[in-house]
Amino acid sequence: MAFSPRLFPFVFGTFIAVSDIVVSSPVVRGAPADPVRLTSVANATVRMAPSADAPAVAQLPLGTEVQEAGPGGFDKTWVLVRLSDAREGWLQTRLTKPLDPVWRTEAYDAVIADRLSRKGDGFNALAELVSFIDRAAPAYGDDESRANVDLSRLRALSLATAAIPFGNAKREPYASWLAARKADVTYDEPGGRWMVLNTSIWDAHSKHQETAVADDIAWFAVTSGLAGECEGNVACYLSAQNMLHGEYLRAHPFGRHAADAIAAVTTMVDTVTSSGQVKKPYEFNRKEDCTQLTFAVDGLSSALQVAKGPGGESTLGNLSAVRQLCQ
């Protein structure tokens, strides 16, 4: 992009060119002795002087690494930094975190946890979080930390898709972002929302099934739900339960959320059936629905038999009665 730089007098008698170029590279190459900082917010503004009114040098995406270039402001609220293209400017210290290159994943974890815990962030900030996690992921070496950062990415994706305004998927910046992540996201027509594909979450679970984080990934798959609407069809409701809570119980029969999964199955069975009969206003077509219903009931029954949590035995009996609808 062509631009015409302007020169402004800078502190200590130096000069810096101001442009509209956004610095997006997270990589900084410089003297190892120079302390490194990591931007901890989206669109952190680097300025010509340690003042919120000073002209901007650049805007840095979340997770950009910069080097300290000199002493901080007198009140420690600003820090002089050097960008990857050798330009210098001032950043508010609170918008950064110190980064030890040897232990960089600790700083990454702190930034990711902070951004995931925030409420009310818009799409742009959440999209930056997804991009930062994608860049940071290769730095994680052991199985548990890789599983944890993959779960964080899924959570960030879920938040970003939920922040897309209704009816705006074909507009920018949403359209290109969705196109780049079409393997992981889908549109839920009845819910009028974008969401993470349930199969993508279970794929991550399979990748990390030997780790302690696998339990949390599986439960995230459950709580994220499925796209679509059952519209009162009993076989559909039971099938959804089998794909969510049933799958969790098969993977983690004694997991941290096993009792919640069993309770959810029990509630659904009791909501749509009674004594083996379908309750109104729910519907069941014996000719069309038996294949789906028996598959779901058999799957849920096998999961409950292994888990054997509170309420599981009575629910097994109710499922057996429901299966008789197709005998």
C-alpha positions, 0 to 999 in steps of 0.5 A: 500500500502506498503512503506518504509518511509525515515526520513528527518531532519525538522525545529525545530529539528523534523522529518517527514516520506515521502511516496507516500500516497495521503491524500484524507480525507476532515475530520480533527479531532483535537483541536478546538482551532487550526485554520483550512485551506481548500486546494483551488487547486487540488493536493496541495503539502505538503512539508518537509520545506517551500521551493518549492524544499523541499521533498514532504510529501503528495499531497492533493485533492481540498477541504482537511481540514488541521489544522495549526500546528505552525507559518507561514513562515517568509514571510507568504507565507508558513503555517505549517499544520497537516494532518488527520493522524497527519503528519506535513508539509508545504503548500503554503498559497496561495493554501489554504483558512481559514476555520471557522468550524461554517461558513464552507459553505462560504469557500466552496462557495468561492473555488467552485466559483473560480474553476468554473470560471477558464479557461483551467483546465484539466480533473483531476482538474475538476474531483477533483472539482466534488468530492469536491462538492459531499463531501461538499453538505451535509453541506448546510442546507437551500433550496436555498443553496442546490439548488445552490450547486446542480447547481454548481455540474452540471456545474462542471460535464459539464466541466469535461465531456467536458475535456475528450479527444476524443476517450479516454473514455475507458482509465483511469482515464476517464473510471472509472470516467464515470462508477461512474457517468453513471446516469448523463452523456451520450455520444453525438455521432454526437458531439463526446463529453461527456455531462450531461444528459438533464434529470438529469438537469431537475430532479435537477430542479424538486427537487428545483423548489420552489427556486430562483435558479430553473430559473438558473437550467432550463436555464442550461438545455437549454444551455447544449443542447441535445445529437444527431443530427436532420440531416435536419429534421424539426420535429426533430428541432422543437421537440428539441426546445420544449424540451429545450426552450419550457420546460423553458418557461413552467416552467418560463414563466416570467423568467430571460431568457424568452425573450431569449427563445422566440427569440430562438424559433422564430429563429428556426421556421424562419430558417426551415419554411416560410409561413408554408412551409418547406425551403430547404434544410430542410426535412419533411415527412408528413407520418412519421413526423406528430406525432412528429411535431404536438406534438412539435408545440402544446407544443411550442404554449402553452408555447408561449401563457403563456409567451407572450414575444416580438415576441411571437405572430408572432411566434405563427402565424408561428407555426399555419401555420406549423401545417397545414402541417399535416392537 
